[in-house]
Amino acid sequence: MSSSTSAARLVTADEDEGQELGRFLAAKRAQIRPDDVGMPGGGRRRVPGLRREEVAMLAGVSPAYYTRLEQGDAGRVSDEVVGALSQALRLTPAEAEHLFRLVNPRAEARRNTCSNAVVRPELQSLLDALGEVPAMIVGRRSDILAWNTLGSLVFGDLERLPRSERNWARLVFIHPEYRNLFIDWHQKAADVVGQLRVDAGFHPTDPHLAALVGELAVTSPTFARLWARHEIRERCHSIQQLEHPEVGQLELQVESFRVAGEEDKSLVTYRATAESSTHAALRQLRAATGA
């Protein structure tokens, strides 16, 4: 299969809701070994992970019905079935919510259909008020919409980047300096792809997301592999370790907050523990640049 064909297949996962549901279910069952759920794993198995009939048995539905689900032809799916499938496939809470959006596209996936990339002056003022904390506003498709001075100093002079490049997926998979910035680059890459999958669940017909996924799938084999795994990662809280080119290693506590009334935007802060070496490094970084 050519790279362009592979990219097209990845993009159509977001253009056709039924196909996306089927691919998500198939990817999740492929990641579960029979002995993980108390089933015998002996004999020749044509597929990795669980068979369709095994998932159906665990979820308490008929094999024929589950097969129709993977084919995108099951009609309305009850909340009880979604819950049973989530348990059978050992989905995380974020993955279970994603499954609900996929089986109820008219009820859930159409909210926030209008994406507004404009950041209100009040939000920019809030970022600027967080002078000692790197912070930014991240929008749909992981676009970086706004930041404060320290946020730009930590994450690479965001102002100098063309607007089209201010996107976490593009930075992580296309710009080599960000591979060096993140100490655990592979974890960051998986997080970014998982967050794009969340966006795809809410906005399955977003042409800009489809174009981004298609470009990255052709450009980066790692992105294509991670995208095909259908893993879901919410943007919430974590520890981010960086190797900054000027001040060395930083350990930052990441917190993410949805902007009320603008659910496609998040305020993301990167805080250093008081009196830590990271706190001192951030002060040094600000002083060196006169910020």
C-alpha atoms as an extended CHARMM CRD file, in Angstrom:
* protein
*
       291  EXT
         1         1  MET       CA              0.0000000000        0.0000000000        0.0000000000  PROA      1               0.0000000000
         2         2  SER       CA              1.3840000000        3.4030000000       -0.9260000000  PROA      2               0.0000000000
         3         3  SER       CA              1.7940000000        6.1310000000        1.6630000000  PROA      3               0.0000000000
         4         4  SER       CA             -0.8920000000        8.2480000000       -0.0270000000  PROA      4               0.0000000000
         5         5  THR       CA             -3.3750000000        5.3520000000        0.0910000000  PROA      5               0.0000000000
         6         6  SER       CA             -2.5870000000        4.7650000000        3.7470000000  PROA      6               0.0000000000
         7         7  ALA       CA             -3.1600000000        8.4350000000        4.5350000000  PROA      7               0.0000000000
         8         8  ALA       CA             -6.4960000000        8.3960000000        2.7150000000  PROA      8               0.0000000000
         9         9  ARG       CA             -7.6190000000        5.4010000000        4.7530000000  PROA      9               0.0000000000
        10        10  LEU       CA             -6.7030000000        7.1930000000        7.9630000000  PROA      10              0.0000000000
        11        11  VAL       CA             -8.6180000000       10.2890000000        6.9270000000  PROA      11              0.0000000000
        12        12  THR       CA            -11.7810000000        8.4300000000        5.9410000000  PROA      12              0.0000000000
        13        13  ALA       CA            -11.9380000000        7.1310000000        9.4970000000  PROA      13              0.0000000000
        14        14  ASP       CA            -13.1060000000       10.6140000000       10.4200000000  PROA      14              0.0000000000
        15        15  GLU       CA            -15.2740000000       11.1640000000        7.3500000000  PROA      15              0.0000000000
        16        16  ASP       CA            -17.4510000000        8.0750000000        7.8060000000  PROA      16              0.0000000000
        17        17  GLU       CA            -18.8620000000        7.6120000000       11.2870000000  PROA      17              0.0000000000
        18        18  GLY       CA            -19.7430000000        3.9410000000       10.8170000000  PROA      18              0.0000000000
        19        19  GLN       CA            -16.2810000000        3.0640000000        9.5960000000  PROA      19              0.0000000000
        20        20  GLU       CA            -14.7090000000        4.9990000000       12.4670000000  PROA      20              0.0000000000
        21        21  LEU       CA            -16.8020000000        3.0730000000       15.0080000000  PROA      21              0.0000000000
        22        22  GLY       CA            -15.8030000000       -0.2310000000       13.4450000000  PROA      22              0.0000000000
        23        23  ARG       CA            -12.1290000000        0.6500000000       13.3320000000  PROA      23              0.0000000000
        24        24  PHE       CA            -12.1790000000        1.8160000000       16.9360000000  PROA      24              0.0000000000
        25        25  LEU       CA            -13.8200000000       -1.4180000000       18.1630000000  PROA      25              0.0000000000
        26        26  ALA       CA            -11.4840000000       -3.5780000000       16.0860000000  PROA      26              0.0000000000
        27        27  ALA       CA             -8.4110000000       -1.7170000000       17.3400000000  PROA      27              0.0000000000
        28        28  LYS       CA             -9.4800000000       -2.0620000000       20.9740000000  PROA      28              0.0000000000
        29        29  ARG       CA            -10.2320000000       -5.7930000000       20.7970000000  PROA      29              0.0000000000
        30        30  ALA       CA             -6.9120000000       -6.3830000000       19.0030000000  PROA      30              0.0000000000
        31        31  GLN       CA             -5.1220000000       -4.9730000000       22.0590000000  PROA      31              0.0000000000
        32        32  ILE       CA             -6.6460000000       -7.4610000000       24.5270000000  PROA      32              0.0000000000
        33        33  ARG       CA             -5.1560000000      -10.9220000000       24.9310000000  PROA      33              0.0000000000
        34        34  PRO       CA             -7.5740000000      -13.7680000000       25.6620000000  PROA      34              0.0000000000
        35        35  ASP       CA             -5.8800000000      -14.5640000000       28.9650000000  PROA      35              0.0000000000
        36        36  ASP       CA             -6.3880000000      -10.9200000000       30.0210000000  PROA      36              0.0000000000
        37        37  VAL       CA            -10.1140000000      -11.6660000000       30.2910000000  PROA      37              0.0000000000
        38        38  GLY       CA             -9.9330000000      -15.2920000000       31.4280000000  PROA      38              0.0000000000
        39        39  MET       CA            -10.3450000000      -16.9060000000       28.0160000000  PROA      39              0.0000000000
        40        40  PRO       CA             -8.2140000000      -19.7330000000       26.6210000000  PROA      40              0.0000000000
        41        41  GLY       CA             -5.7270000000      -18.4470000000       24.0920000000  PROA      41              0.0000000000
        42        42  GLY       CA             -4.5640000000      -21.6990000000       22.5760000000  PROA      42              0.0000000000
        43        43  GLY       CA             -4.9460000000      -22.8250000000       18.9860000000  PROA      43              0.0000000000
        44        44  ARG       CA             -4.3880000000      -20.8950000000       15.8040000000  PROA      44              0.0000000000
        45        45  ARG       CA             -5.8440000000      -17.3870000000       15.8720000000  PROA      45              0.0000000000
        46        46  ARG       CA             -6.2270000000      -15.4470000000       12.6290000000  PROA      46              0.0000000000
        47        47  VAL       CA             -6.3910000000      -12.0750000000       14.3790000000  PROA      47              0.0000000000
        48        48  PRO       CA             -4.4620000000      -10.5490000000       17.2850000000  PROA      48              0.0000000000
        49        49  GLY       CA             -6.3620000000      -10.1190000000       20.4920000000  PROA      49              0.0000000000
        50        50  LEU       CA             -9.9940000000      -11.1340000000       20.9250000000  PROA      50              0.0000000000
        51        51  ARG       CA            -12.2880000000      -12.4810000000       18.2430000000  PROA      51              0.0000000000
        52        52  ARG       CA            -15.5800000000      -10.7480000000       17.5080000000  PROA      52              0.0000000000
        53        53  GLU       CA            -17.6010000000      -13.5450000000       19.0610000000  PROA      53              0.0000000000
        54        54  GLU       CA            -15.4990000000      -13.3570000000       22.2340000000  PROA      54              0.0000000000
        55        55  VAL       CA            -16.1840000000       -9.6380000000       22.6280000000  PROA      55              0.0000000000
        56        56  ALA       CA            -19.8840000000      -10.3150000000       21.9860000000  PROA      56              0.0000000000
        57        57  MET       CA            -19.9550000000      -12.9580000000       24.7130000000  PROA      57              0.0000000000
        58        58  LEU       CA            -18.1870000000      -10.6670000000       27.2140000000  PROA      58              0.0000000000
        59        59  ALA       CA            -20.5980000000       -7.8210000000       26.4290000000  PROA      59              0.0000000000
        60        60  GLY       CA            -23.7180000000      -10.0010000000       26.5120000000  PROA      60              0.0000000000
        61        61  VAL       CA            -24.7780000000       -9.3220000000       22.9110000000  PROA      61              0.0000000000
        62        62  SER       CA            -25.1420000000      -11.6710000000       19.9710000000  PROA      62              0.0000000000
        63        63  PRO       CA            -22.1600000000      -12.2310000000       17.6570000000  PROA      63              0.0000000000
        64        64  ALA       CA            -24.3090000000      -11.0970000000       14.7110000000  PROA      64              0.0000000000
        65        65  TYR       CA            -25.1700000000       -7.8240000000       16.4490000000  PROA      65              0.0000000000
        66        66  TYR       CA            -21.5500000000       -7.1260000000       17.3800000000  PROA      66              0.0000000000
        67        67  THR       CA            -20.4910000000       -7.8700000000       13.7960000000  PROA      67              0.0000000000
        68        68  ARG       CA            -23.0020000000       -5.3000000000       12.5510000000  PROA      68              0.0000000000
        69        69  LEU       CA            -21.5350000000       -2.7960000000       15.0420000000  PROA      69              0.0000000000
        70        70  GLU       CA            -18.0620000000       -3.2310000000       13.5890000000  PROA      70              0.0000000000
        71        71  GLN       CA            -19.5660000000       -2.8690000000       10.1240000000  PROA      71              0.0000000000
        72        72  GLY       CA            -21.2820000000        0.3780000000       11.1570000000  PROA      72              0.0000000000
        73        73  ASP       CA            -24.7420000000       -1.0470000000       10.5230000000  PROA      73              0.0000000000
        74        74  ALA       CA            -26.3170000000       -1.5590000000       13.9530000000  PROA      74              0.0000000000
        75        75  GLY       CA            -28.6600000000        1.4470000000       14.1170000000  PROA      75              0.0000000000
        76        76  ARG       CA            -29.2460000000        3.0490000000       17.5010000000  PROA      76              0.0000000000
        77        77  VAL       CA            -27.0730000000        1.6350000000       20.2900000000  PROA      77              0.0000000000
        78        78  SER       CA            -28.3790000000        1.7770000000       23.8500000000  PROA      78              0.0000000000
        79        79  ASP       CA            -26.3980000000        3.1960000000       26.7490000000  PROA      79              0.0000000000
        80        80  GLU       CA            -26.4620000000       -0.2590000000       28.3500000000  PROA      80              0.0000000000
        81        81  VAL       CA            -24.7200000000       -1.7940000000       25.3290000000  PROA      81              0.0000000000
        82        82  VAL       CA            -22.1490000000        1.0090000000       25.2670000000  PROA      82              0.0000000000
        83        83  GLY       CA            -21.4350000000        0.3400000000       28.9410000000  PROA      83              0.0000000000
        84        84  ALA       CA            -21.1680000000       -3.4130000000       28.3870000000  PROA      84              0.0000000000
        85        85  LEU       CA            -18.8030000000       -2.9510000000       25.4480000000  PROA      85              0.0000000000
        86        86  SER       CA            -16.6950000000       -0.4970000000       27.4330000000  PROA      86              0.0000000000
        87        87  GLN       CA            -16.3190000000       -3.0590000000       30.2080000000  PROA      87              0.0000000000
        88        88  ALA       CA            -15.6560000000       -5.9510000000       27.8200000000  PROA      88              0.0000000000
        89        89  LEU       CA            -12.9730000000       -3.9950000000       25.9580000000  PROA      89              0.0000000000
        90        90  ARG       CA            -11.5060000000       -2.5750000000       29.1790000000  PROA      90              0.0000000000
        91        91  LEU       CA            -11.8740000000        1.0010000000       27.9600000000  PROA      91              0.0000000000
        92        92  THR       CA            -10.6460000000        3.9000000000       30.0220000000  PROA      92              0.0000000000
        93        93  PRO       CA            -13.2650000000        6.5310000000       30.9950000000  PROA      93              0.0000000000
        94        94  ALA       CA            -12.0350000000        8.7660000000       28.1550000000  PROA      94              0.0000000000
        95        95  GLU       CA            -12.2600000000        5.8810000000       25.6660000000  PROA      95              0.0000000000
        96        96  ALA       CA            -15.7610000000        5.0110000000       26.8990000000  PROA      96              0.0000000000
        97        97  GLU       CA            -16.8740000000        8.6080000000       26.3030000000  PROA      97              0.0000000000
        98        98  HSD       CA            -15.3400000000        8.4560000000       22.8340000000  PROA      98              0.0000000000
        99        99  LEU       CA            -17.2890000000        5.2590000000       22.1160000000  PROA      99              0.0000000000
       100       100  PHE       CA            -20.5100000000        6.9540000000       23.2320000000  PROA      100             0.0000000000
       101       101  ARG       CA            -19.8680000000        9.8310000000       20.8350000000  PROA      101             0.0000000000
       102       102  LEU       CA            -19.1930000000        7.4180000000       17.9780000000  PROA      102             0.0000000000
       103       103  VAL       CA            -22.4530000000        5.4920000000       18.4640000000  PROA      103             0.0000000000
       104       104  ASN       CA            -24.4680000000        8.6850000000       19.0720000000  PROA      104             0.0000000000
       105       105  PRO       CA            -23.0240000000       11.0900000000       16.4810000000  PROA      105             0.0000000000
       106       106  ARG       CA            -26.1410000000       13.2310000000       16.2360000000  PROA      106             0.0000000000
       107       107  ALA       CA            -26.4860000000       13.5940000000       20.0100000000  PROA      107             0.0000000000
       108       108  GLU       CA            -22.8650000000       14.2430000000       20.9740000000  PROA      108             0.0000000000
       109       109  ALA       CA            -20.4320000000       14.6440000000       18.1360000000  PROA      109             0.0000000000
       110       110  ARG       CA            -22.1540000000       17.6800000000       16.6530000000  PROA      110             0.0000000000
       111       111  ARG       CA            -21.7810000000       19.9950000000       19.6260000000  PROA      111             0.0000000000
       112       112  ASN       CA            -19.3520000000       22.8770000000       19.2720000000  PROA      112             0.0000000000
       113       113  THR       CA            -19.6300000000       22.7250000000       15.4810000000  PROA      113             0.0000000000
       114       114  CYS       CA            -18.3420000000       26.3040000000       15.1760000000  PROA      114             0.0000000000
       115       115  SER       CA            -14.6660000000       26.6320000000       16.0270000000  PROA      115             0.0000000000
       116       116  ASN       CA            -13.5310000000       30.1440000000       16.9220000000  PROA      116             0.0000000000
       117       117  ALA       CA             -9.7750000000       30.5760000000       16.9810000000  PROA      117             0.0000000000
       118       118  VAL       CA            -10.0170000000       34.1420000000       18.2850000000  PROA      118             0.0000000000
       119       119  VAL       CA             -8.8030000000       34.5160000000       21.8750000000  PROA      119             0.0000000000
       120       120  ARG       CA            -10.6740000000       37.1280000000       23.8940000000  PROA      120             0.0000000000
       121       121  PRO       CA             -8.5140000000       39.9530000000       25.3240000000  PROA      121             0.0000000000
       122       122  GLU       CA             -9.5830000000       38.8800000000       28.8120000000  PROA      122             0.0000000000
       123       123  LEU       CA             -8.0200000000       35.4480000000       28.2600000000  PROA      123             0.0000000000
       124       124  GLN       CA             -4.7850000000       36.9900000000       27.0150000000  PROA      124             0.0000000000
       125       125  SER       CA             -4.7430000000       39.2370000000       30.0870000000  PROA      125             0.0000000000
       126       126  LEU       CA             -5.1390000000       36.1590000000       32.2750000000  PROA      126             0.0000000000
       127       127  LEU       CA             -2.1750000000       34.5150000000       30.5470000000  PROA      127             0.0000000000
       128       128  ASP       CA             -0.0700000000       37.6150000000       31.0450000000  PROA      128             0.0000000000
       129       129  ALA       CA             -1.0500000000       37.7850000000       34.7260000000  PROA      129             0.0000000000
       130       130  LEU       CA              0.4540000000       34.3180000000       35.1910000000  PROA      130             0.0000000000
       131       131  GLY       CA              3.8780000000       35.8800000000       34.7520000000  PROA      131             0.0000000000
       132       132  GLU       CA              5.8790000000       33.2260000000       36.6280000000  PROA      132             0.0000000000
       133       133  VAL       CA              3.9510000000       30.2810000000       35.1590000000  PROA      133             0.0000000000
       134       134  PRO       CA              4.3140000000       29.2300000000       31.5030000000  PROA      134             0.0000000000
       135       135  ALA       CA              0.7880000000       29.1220000000       30.0860000000  PROA      135             0.0000000000
       136       136  MET       CA             -1.0910000000       28.9540000000       26.8020000000  PROA      136             0.0000000000
       137       137  ILE       CA             -4.5310000000       28.5820000000       25.2490000000  PROA      137             0.0000000000
       138       138  VAL       CA             -4.8780000000       25.4240000000       23.1380000000  PROA      138             0.0000000000
       139       139  GLY       CA             -7.7800000000       25.0600000000       20.7410000000  PROA      139             0.0000000000
       140       140  ARG       CA             -9.2970000000       22.4560000000       18.4670000000  PROA      140             0.0000000000
       141       141  ARG       CA             -6.8520000000       20.1730000000       16.6310000000  PROA      141             0.0000000000
       142       142  SER       CA             -4.2330000000       21.1060000000       19.2900000000  PROA      142             0.0000000000
       143       143  ASP       CA             -3.7180000000       24.5470000000       17.7600000000  PROA      143             0.0000000000
       144       144  ILE       CA             -1.7270000000       26.8900000000       20.0260000000  PROA      144             0.0000000000
       145       145  LEU       CA             -3.8690000000       30.0310000000       19.9920000000  PROA      145             0.0000000000
       146       146  ALA       CA             -2.2170000000       32.2660000000       22.6210000000  PROA      146             0.0000000000
       147       147  TRP       CA              0.5300000000       32.1880000000       25.2400000000  PROA      147             0.0000000000
       148       148  ASN       CA              2.3370000000       34.3040000000       27.7910000000  PROA      148             0.0000000000
       149       149  THR       CA              5.9780000000       35.3650000000       27.5970000000  PROA      149             0.0000000000
       150       150  LEU       CA              7.3240000000       32.5380000000       29.7430000000  PROA      150             0.0000000000
       151       151  GLY       CA              5.3060000000       29.9960000000       27.7870000000  PROA      151             0.0000000000
       152       152  SER       CA              7.0140000000       31.1160000000       24.6120000000  PROA      152             0.0000000000
       153       153  LEU       CA             10.4420000000       31.1090000000       26.2630000000  PROA      153             0.0000000000
       154       154  VAL       CA              9.9620000000       27.5270000000       27.4300000000  PROA      154             0.0000000000
       155       155  PHE       CA              8.4080000000       26.1470000000       24.2520000000  PROA      155             0.0000000000
       156       156  GLY       CA             10.4600000000       27.7960000000       21.5480000000  PROA      156             0.0000000000
       157       157  ASP       CA              9.6050000000       31.3850000000       20.6080000000  PROA      157             0.0000000000
       158       158  LEU       CA              6.0820000000       30.6960000000       19.4310000000  PROA      158             0.0000000000
       159       159  GLU       CA              5.7300000000       34.1990000000       18.0040000000  PROA      159             0.0000000000
       160       160  ARG       CA              8.3250000000       33.5240000000       15.3140000000  PROA      160             0.0000000000
       161       161  LEU       CA              6.4590000000       30.4650000000       14.0300000000  PROA      161             0.0000000000
       162       162  PRO       CA              4.0550000000       30.8840000000       11.1200000000  PROA      162             0.0000000000
       163       163  ARG       CA              0.4610000000       30.6840000000       12.3200000000  PROA      163             0.0000000000
       164       164  SER       CA             -0.0380000000       27.3700000000       10.5000000000  PROA      164             0.0000000000
       165       165  GLU       CA              2.8460000000       25.8100000000       12.4480000000  PROA      165             0.0000000000
       166       166  ARG       CA              1.5050000000       26.7320000000       15.8940000000  PROA      166             0.0000000000
       167       167  ASN       CA              0.0230000000       23.3120000000       16.3910000000  PROA      167             0.0000000000
       168       168  TRP       CA              1.2480000000       20.6790000000       18.8440000000  PROA      168             0.0000000000
       169       169  ALA       CA              0.8900000000       17.8040000000       16.3840000000  PROA      169             0.0000000000
       170       170  ARG       CA              2.8870000000       19.5850000000       13.7040000000  PROA      170             0.0000000000
       171       171  LEU       CA              5.5640000000       20.6920000000       16.1840000000  PROA      171             0.0000000000
       172       172  VAL       CA              5.9900000000       17.2430000000       17.7200000000  PROA      172             0.0000000000
       173       173  PHE       CA              6.0270000000       15.2330000000       14.4860000000  PROA      173             0.0000000000
       174       174  ILE       CA              7.5790000000       17.6440000000       11.9650000000  PROA      174             0.0000000000
       175       175  HSD       CA              9.9450000000       19.9470000000       13.8700000000  PROA      175             0.0000000000
       176       176  PRO       CA             13.0740000000       18.0170000000       14.9980000000  PROA      176             0.0000000000
       177       177  GLU       CA             13.9500000000       20.4720000000       17.7810000000  PROA      177             0.0000000000
       178       178  TYR       CA             10.8230000000       19.3900000000       19.6740000000  PROA      178             0.0000000000
       179       179  ARG       CA             11.9800000000       15.7750000000       19.6250000000  PROA      179             0.0000000000
       180       180  ASN       CA             14.9780000000       17.0240000000       21.5950000000  PROA      180             0.0000000000
       181       181  LEU       CA             12.8930000000       19.2740000000       23.8520000000  PROA      181             0.0000000000
       182       182  PHE       CA             10.6700000000       16.5380000000       25.2990000000  PROA      182             0.0000000000
       183       183  ILE       CA             12.6550000000       14.0240000000       27.3410000000  PROA      183             0.0000000000
       184       184  ASP       CA              9.9660000000       11.3690000000       26.8070000000  PROA      184             0.0000000000
       185       185  TRP       CA              9.1440000000       12.3150000000       23.2290000000  PROA      185             0.0000000000
       186       186  HSD       CA              7.2970000000        9.0580000000       22.5480000000  PROA      186             0.0000000000
       187       187  GLN       CA              4.9100000000        9.7050000000       25.4400000000  PROA      187             0.0000000000
       188       188  LYS       CA              4.3050000000       13.2580000000       24.2190000000  PROA      188             0.0000000000
       189       189  ALA       CA              3.6700000000       11.9610000000       20.7070000000  PROA      189             0.0000000000
       190       190  ALA       CA              1.1180000000        9.4160000000       21.9660000000  PROA      190             0.0000000000
       191       191  ASP       CA             -0.6110000000       12.1020000000       24.0430000000  PROA      191             0.0000000000
       192       192  VAL       CA             -0.8960000000       14.4650000000       21.0770000000  PROA      192             0.0000000000
       193       193  VAL       CA             -2.3570000000       11.7730000000       18.8200000000  PROA      193             0.0000000000
       194       194  GLY       CA             -4.7840000000       10.6600000000       21.5220000000  PROA      194             0.0000000000
       195       195  GLN       CA             -5.9830000000       14.2440000000       21.9430000000  PROA      195             0.0000000000
       196       196  LEU       CA             -6.5470000000       14.5450000000       18.1900000000  PROA      196             0.0000000000
       197       197  ARG       CA             -8.6700000000       11.3940000000       18.4170000000  PROA      197             0.0000000000
       198       198  VAL       CA            -10.8590000000       13.1270000000       21.0080000000  PROA      198             0.0000000000
       199       199  ASP       CA            -11.3400000000       16.0220000000       18.5870000000  PROA      199             0.0000000000
       200       200  ALA       CA            -12.1990000000       13.5640000000       15.8220000000  PROA      200             0.0000000000
       201       201  GLY       CA            -14.9430000000       12.0930000000       18.0080000000  PROA      201             0.0000000000
       202       202  PHE       CA            -16.5170000000       15.5110000000       18.6060000000  PROA      202             0.0000000000
       203       203  HSD       CA            -15.9760000000       16.7950000000       15.0620000000  PROA      203             0.0000000000
       204       204  PRO       CA            -15.9230000000       13.8270000000       12.6570000000  PROA      204             0.0000000000
       205       205  THR       CA            -16.3940000000       15.9760000000        9.5350000000  PROA      205             0.0000000000
       206       206  ASP       CA            -13.8180000000       18.6820000000       10.3150000000  PROA      206             0.0000000000
       207       207  PRO       CA            -11.9520000000       19.1200000000        6.9900000000  PROA      207             0.0000000000
       208       208  HSD       CA             -8.9960000000       20.8540000000        8.6320000000  PROA      208             0.0000000000
       209       209  LEU       CA             -8.5020000000       17.9200000000       11.0110000000  PROA      209             0.0000000000
       210       210  ALA       CA             -8.7330000000       15.4960000000        8.0900000000  PROA      210             0.0000000000
       211       211  ALA       CA             -6.1010000000       17.4750000000        6.1980000000  PROA      211             0.0000000000
       212       212  LEU       CA             -3.8080000000       17.5710000000        9.2480000000  PROA      212             0.0000000000
       213       213  VAL       CA             -4.1350000000       13.8260000000        9.8240000000  PROA      213             0.0000000000
       214       214  GLY       CA             -3.5010000000       13.1010000000        6.1460000000  PROA      214             0.0000000000
       215       215  GLU       CA             -0.3760000000       15.2480000000        6.0330000000  PROA      215             0.0000000000
       216       216  LEU       CA              1.0910000000       13.8310000000        9.2330000000  PROA      216             0.0000000000
       217       217  ALA       CA              0.3100000000       10.2330000000        8.2340000000  PROA      217             0.0000000000
       218       218  VAL       CA              2.3580000000       10.6930000000        5.0580000000  PROA      218             0.0000000000
       219       219  THR       CA              5.1390000000       12.6750000000        6.7750000000  PROA      219             0.0000000000
       220       220  SER       CA              5.5690000000       10.5840000000        9.9260000000  PROA      220             0.0000000000
       221       221  PRO       CA              5.3280000000        6.7740000000       10.0950000000  PROA      221             0.0000000000
       222       222  THR       CA              5.1890000000        7.1100000000       13.8890000000  PROA      222             0.0000000000
       223       223  PHE       CA              2.1010000000        9.2940000000       13.6250000000  PROA      223             0.0000000000
       224       224  ALA       CA              0.4450000000        6.8480000000       11.2240000000  PROA      224             0.0000000000
       225       225  ARG       CA              1.1180000000        3.9420000000       13.5870000000  PROA      225             0.0000000000
       226       226  LEU       CA             -0.1860000000        5.7950000000       16.6410000000  PROA      226             0.0000000000
       227       227  TRP       CA             -3.2660000000        7.0900000000       14.8040000000  PROA      227             0.0000000000
       228       228  ALA       CA             -4.1780000000        3.5490000000       13.7600000000  PROA      228             0.0000000000
       229       229  ARG       CA             -4.1680000000        2.4240000000       17.4070000000  PROA      229             0.0000000000
       230       230  HSD       CA             -7.2560000000        4.5750000000       18.1770000000  PROA      230             0.0000000000
       231       231  GLU       CA             -5.9990000000        5.5190000000       21.6350000000  PROA      231             0.0000000000
       232       232  ILE       CA             -7.8280000000        8.3120000000       23.4440000000  PROA      232             0.0000000000
       233       233  ARG       CA             -6.0030000000       10.8290000000       25.6450000000  PROA      233             0.0000000000
       234       234  GLU       CA             -7.7830000000       13.6810000000       27.3820000000  PROA      234             0.0000000000
       235       235  ARG       CA             -5.8610000000       16.8880000000       27.9650000000  PROA      235             0.0000000000
       236       236  CYS       CA             -5.9030000000       17.0670000000       31.7820000000  PROA      236             0.0000000000
       237       237  HSD       CA             -2.9200000000       16.8990000000       34.1690000000  PROA      237             0.0000000000
       238       238  SER       CA              0.5230000000       15.3310000000       34.0640000000  PROA      238             0.0000000000
       239       239  ILE       CA              4.2260000000       15.8710000000       34.7230000000  PROA      239             0.0000000000
       240       240  GLN       CA              6.1750000000       17.2100000000       31.7290000000  PROA      240             0.0000000000
       241       241  GLN       CA              9.9470000000       16.8340000000       31.6310000000  PROA      241             0.0000000000
       242       242  LEU       CA             11.8870000000       18.9680000000       29.1840000000  PROA      242             0.0000000000
       243       243  GLU       CA             15.5230000000       19.3940000000       28.1870000000  PROA      243             0.0000000000
       244       244  HSD       CA             15.6050000000       23.1130000000       27.4910000000  PROA      244             0.0000000000
       245       245  PRO       CA             18.4950000000       24.2460000000       25.2460000000  PROA      245             0.0000000000
       246       246  GLU       CA             19.3380000000       27.2260000000       27.4900000000  PROA      246             0.0000000000
       247       247  VAL       CA             18.5450000000       26.2630000000       31.0970000000  PROA      247             0.0000000000
       248       248  GLY       CA             18.6880000000       22.4650000000       31.0370000000  PROA      248             0.0000000000
       249       249  GLN       CA             16.2030000000       20.0250000000       32.5370000000  PROA      249             0.0000000000
       250       250  LEU       CA             12.7670000000       21.2480000000       33.6100000000  PROA      250             0.0000000000
       251       251  GLU       CA             10.0700000000       19.3260000000       35.4480000000  PROA      251             0.0000000000
       252       252  LEU       CA              6.6900000000       21.0160000000       35.0820000000  PROA      252             0.0000000000
       253       253  GLN       CA              3.2990000000       20.1830000000       36.5840000000  PROA      253             0.0000000000
       254       254  VAL       CA              0.7600000000       20.4450000000       33.7670000000  PROA      254             0.0000000000
       255       255  GLU       CA             -2.8530000000       21.3920000000       34.4850000000  PROA      255             0.0000000000
       256       256  SER       CA             -5.5210000000       21.9070000000       31.8340000000  PROA      256             0.0000000000
       257       257  PHE       CA             -8.8190000000       23.7790000000       32.2650000000  PROA      257             0.0000000000
       258       258  ARG       CA            -11.6960000000       24.0350000000       29.7850000000  PROA      258             0.0000000000
       259       259  VAL       CA            -12.6790000000       27.6320000000       29.0420000000  PROA      259             0.0000000000
       260       260  ALA       CA            -16.2900000000       28.0980000000       30.1240000000  PROA      260             0.0000000000
       261       261  GLY       CA            -18.5500000000       28.7800000000       27.1630000000  PROA      261             0.0000000000
       262       262  GLU       CA            -15.7450000000       27.9560000000       24.7290000000  PROA      262             0.0000000000
       263       263  GLU       CA            -15.3010000000       24.2210000000       25.2310000000  PROA      263             0.0000000000
       264       264  ASP       CA            -13.0110000000       23.8960000000       22.2180000000  PROA      264             0.0000000000
       265       265  LYS       CA            -10.3910000000       25.9260000000       24.0960000000  PROA      265             0.0000000000
       266       266  SER       CA             -8.2850000000       24.9380000000       27.1130000000  PROA      266             0.0000000000
       267       267  LEU       CA             -6.0550000000       26.9650000000       29.4140000000  PROA      267             0.0000000000
       268       268  VAL       CA             -2.9070000000       24.8980000000       29.9530000000  PROA      268             0.0000000000
       269       269  THR       CA             -0.4480000000       25.8530000000       32.7020000000  PROA      269             0.0000000000
       270       270  TYR       CA              3.0400000000       24.4660000000       33.3760000000  PROA      270             0.0000000000
       271       271  ARG       CA              3.9600000000       25.1240000000       37.0060000000  PROA      271             0.0000000000
       272       272  ALA       CA              7.2500000000       24.5030000000       38.7620000000  PROA      272             0.0000000000
       273       273  THR       CA              7.3770000000       23.3960000000       42.3770000000  PROA      273             0.0000000000
       274       274  ALA       CA              8.3330000000       26.3280000000       44.6100000000  PROA      274             0.0000000000
       275       275  GLU       CA             12.0590000000       26.5910000000       45.3520000000  PROA      275             0.0000000000
       276       276  SER       CA             12.8450000000       23.6880000000       43.0120000000  PROA      276             0.0000000000
       277       277  SER       CA             15.6610000000       23.6570000000       40.4600000000  PROA      277             0.0000000000
       278       278  THR       CA             13.0100000000       24.1100000000       37.7540000000  PROA      278             0.0000000000
       279       279  HSD       CA             11.6550000000       27.1850000000       39.5460000000  PROA      279             0.0000000000
       280       280  ALA       CA             15.1550000000       28.6480000000       39.6350000000  PROA      280             0.0000000000
       281       281  ALA       CA             15.7100000000       27.7820000000       35.9580000000  PROA      281             0.0000000000
       282       282  LEU       CA             12.5200000000       29.5800000000       34.9400000000  PROA      282             0.0000000000
       283       283  ARG       CA             13.6280000000       32.6880000000       36.8600000000  PROA      283             0.0000000000
       284       284  GLN       CA             16.9760000000       32.4720000000       35.1050000000  PROA      284             0.0000000000
       285       285  LEU       CA             15.2780000000       32.1590000000       31.7260000000  PROA      285             0.0000000000
       286       286  ARG       CA             13.1440000000       35.2310000000       32.3690000000  PROA      286             0.0000000000
       287       287  ALA       CA             16.0960000000       37.2620000000       33.6210000000  PROA      287             0.0000000000
       288       288  ALA       CA             18.2960000000       36.3570000000       30.6540000000  PROA      288             0.0000000000
       289       289  THR       CA             15.7200000000       37.6590000000       28.2130000000  PROA      289             0.0000000000
       290       290  GLY       CA             14.5840000000       40.6420000000       30.2310000000  PROA      290             0.0000000000
       291       291  ALA       CA             11.0560000000       39.2390000000       30.4780000000  PROA      291             0.0000000000
